[in-house]
């Protein structure tokens, strides 16, 4: 997939703005309600909603910093506990998605962590009615194997996301920013990427990255 750094930066910025608009907007609305509310019980409820929105915003920022940015220090690897905490923060509050973490390695190369997090983001978003999201990664003789499995009552992987994962340049949209990043990282790492068929009862992603 050929995409210029400027175009990809635009995709990421659009995706970040879209995802942060809801919790930040809720903060603004909550502050406006709080300014006009004098009933103690209602003020307490407003403060509770503000706290929820602030926590959601912070969790999204922490996740995006690790999944999209240069987080993790100056080294070549990232502590997998940090990646797990980012996913738990992203999906944990709404209790819609149950996480299964099957990563035993204490650390993984940065590209592998970014691929893992972004595949998990895509799979979690596809669980429109919630469900089980299982994430695994294992070092191999030549690199890292990553597997992400989503299982739920209704699974929807948009065509643009599937296309971007499979290397279709026409699918490079802000919504597909995570998929574009995964494809680029896998290609740069000389690896392979697999996506389960459209008619599969579960959603499966598999990625192999060469690190040796």
C-alpha positions in Angstrom: 0.0 0.0 0.0 1.6 3.3 -1.2 0.7 6.2 1.1 2.7 9.4 1.6 3.6 10.4 5.2 1.6 13.6 4.8 -1.5 11.7 3.7 -1.2 9.2 6.5 -0.7 12.0 9.1 -3.9 13.5 7.8 -5.7 10.2 8.2 -4.5 9.8 11.8 -5.4 13.3 12.8 -8.9 12.9 11.4 -9.3 9.6 13.2 -8.1 11.0 16.5 -10.4 14.1 16.2 -13.4 11.8 15.5 -12.8 9.5 18.4 -12.1 12.3 20.9 -15.0 14.5 19.9 -17.6 12.5 21.8 -15.9 12.4 25.3 -14.6 16.0 25.0 -18.0 17.2 23.8 -19.6 15.5 26.8 -17.1 17.3 29.1 -18.2 20.6 27.6 -21.9 19.8 27.9 -21.4 18.7 31.5 -19.7 21.9 32.4 -22.5 23.9 30.9 -25.1 21.9 32.8 -23.1 22.2 36.0 -23.0 26.0 35.7 -26.8 26.3 35.5 -27.7 23.5 38.0 -28.3 24.3 41.7 -29.9 21.1 42.9 -27.3 19.1 45.0 -28.3 15.7 43.6 -28.2 16.9 40.0 -24.8 18.6 40.6 -23.5 15.4 42.0 -24.7 13.6 38.9 -23.1 16.2 36.6 -19.8 15.7 38.4 -20.1 12.0 38.0 -20.7 12.3 34.2 -17.8 14.8 34.0 -15.5 12.3 35.7 -16.6 9.5 33.3 -16.0 11.7 30.3 -12.6 12.8 31.6 -11.6 9.2 32.2 -12.7 8.1 28.8 -10.8 10.9 27.1 -7.6 10.1 29.1 -7.9 6.3 28.3 -8.3 7.1 24.6 -5.3 9.4 24.6 -3.2 6.8 26.4 -4.2 4.1 23.9 -3.6 6.3 20.8 -0.3 7.5 22.1 0.9 3.8 22.3 -0.9 2.5 19.2 -0.2 5.5 16.8 2.5 7.5 18.4 6.1 7.2 19.5 5.3 6.0 23.1 7.3 3.4 24.9 10.6 5.2 25.4 13.7 5.3 23.2 14.2 1.6 23.1 13.2 -0.9 20.4 10.7 -2.7 22.5 7.6 -2.0 24.7 6.5 -3.7 27.9 3.5 -5.8 27.1 1.9 -4.8 30.4 1.7 -1.3 29.1 -0.1 -2.6 26.0 -2.5 -4.6 28.0 -3.3 -1.7 30.3 -4.0 0.5 27.2 -6.5 -2.0 25.9 -8.2 -2.5 29.3 -8.5 1.3 29.6 -10.0 1.5 26.1 -12.6 -1.3 26.4 -12.9 -1.8 30.2 -15.2 1.0 31.2 -18.2 0.1 29.1 -18.1 -3.6 29.9 -19.2 -4.3 26.4 -16.1 -6.2 25.3 -14.5 -8.9 27.4 -10.7 -9.1 26.9 -8.7 -12.3 26.8 -5.0 -11.6 27.0 -2.6 -14.4 25.8 0.7 -12.7 25.6 3.4 -14.2 27.8 6.4 -12.3 26.5 7.4 -9.5 28.9 8.2 -7.2 26.0 7.7 -7.0 22.2 9.2 -4.9 19.4 7.5 -1.6 18.9 6.1 -2.5 15.5 4.6 -5.7 16.8 2.9 -3.9 19.7 1.4 -1.3 17.3 0.1 -4.1 15.0 -1.4 -5.9 18.0 -3.1 -2.8 19.4 -4.5 -1.6 16.1 -5.8 -5.1 15.2 -7.4 -5.2 18.6 -8.9 -1.8 18.1 -10.4 -2.8 14.7 -11.7 -6.1 16.1 -13.2 -4.5 19.2 -15.0 -1.9 17.1 -16.4 -4.7 15.0 -18.2 -6.2 18.0 -21.1 -3.9 17.7 -23.1 -5.7 20.4 -20.2 -6.6 22.5 -18.5 -10.0 22.9 -15.2 -11.7 23.5 -11.9 -10.2 22.2 -8.9 -12.5 22.5 -5.4 -11.3 21.8 -2.3 -13.4 21.5 1.3 -12.9 20.5 4.3 -15.3 20.4 7.9 -14.8 19.5 9.2 -17.2 16.8 12.6 -18.1 15.4 12.3 -15.3 12.9 10.0 -12.8 14.4 6.6 -12.4 16.1 3.2 -14.1 15.4 0.1 -12.1 16.4 -3.5 -13.4 16.5 -6.7 -11.4 17.3 -10.1 -13.1 17.5 -13.4 -11.4 18.0 -16.6 -13.4 18.8 -20.0 -11.9 19.5 -23.7 -11.8 18.6 -23.1 -9.3 15.7 -19.7 -8.7 14.0 -19.4 -6.0 11.4 -16.0 -5.3 9.7 -16.6 -2.5 7.3 -15.5 -3.0 3.7 -13.1 -0.1 3.9 -11.3 -1.6 6.9 -11.1 -5.0 5.3 -9.8 -3.5 2.0 -7.2 -1.4 3.8 -5.9 -4.4 5.7 -5.7 -6.4 2.5 -3.7 -3.5 0.8 -6.4 -1.8 -1.3 -5.2 1.8 -1.6 -8.7 3.0 -2.5 -9.7 2.3 1.1 -7.4 4.8 2.7 -9.9 6.8 4.7 -9.7 8.3 8.2 -11.9 5.5 9.5 -9.4 3.0 8.1 -6.3 4.8 9.6 -5.6 1.9 12.0 -5.9 -0.7 9.2 -3.6 1.4 7.0 -1.0 1.5 9.8 -1.2 -2.2 10.3 -0.7 -2.9 6.6 2.3 -0.6 6.4 4.0 -2.0 9.5 3.5 -5.6 8.3 4.8 -4.7 4.8 7.8 -2.8 6.2 8.6 -5.8 8.5 8.6 -8.2 5.6 5.6 -10.1 7.1 2.2 -11.4 6.2 -1.3 -10.4 7.2 -4.4 -12.6 7.1 -8.1 -11.7 7.6 -10.9 -14.2 8.0 -13.5 -14.5 5.1 -16.5 -12.3 5.1 -18.9 -15.2 5.9 -16.8 -16.5 8.9 -18.8 -16.8 12.1 -15.9 -15.1 14.0 -13.5 -12.4 13.0 -9.9 -13.5 12.9 -6.7 -11.5 12.2 -3.3 -13.0 11.9 0.0 -11.2 11.4 3.5 -12.4 11.2 6.4 -9.9 11.5 10.0 -10.7 10.7 12.3 -9.2 13.3 15.5 -11.2 12.9 
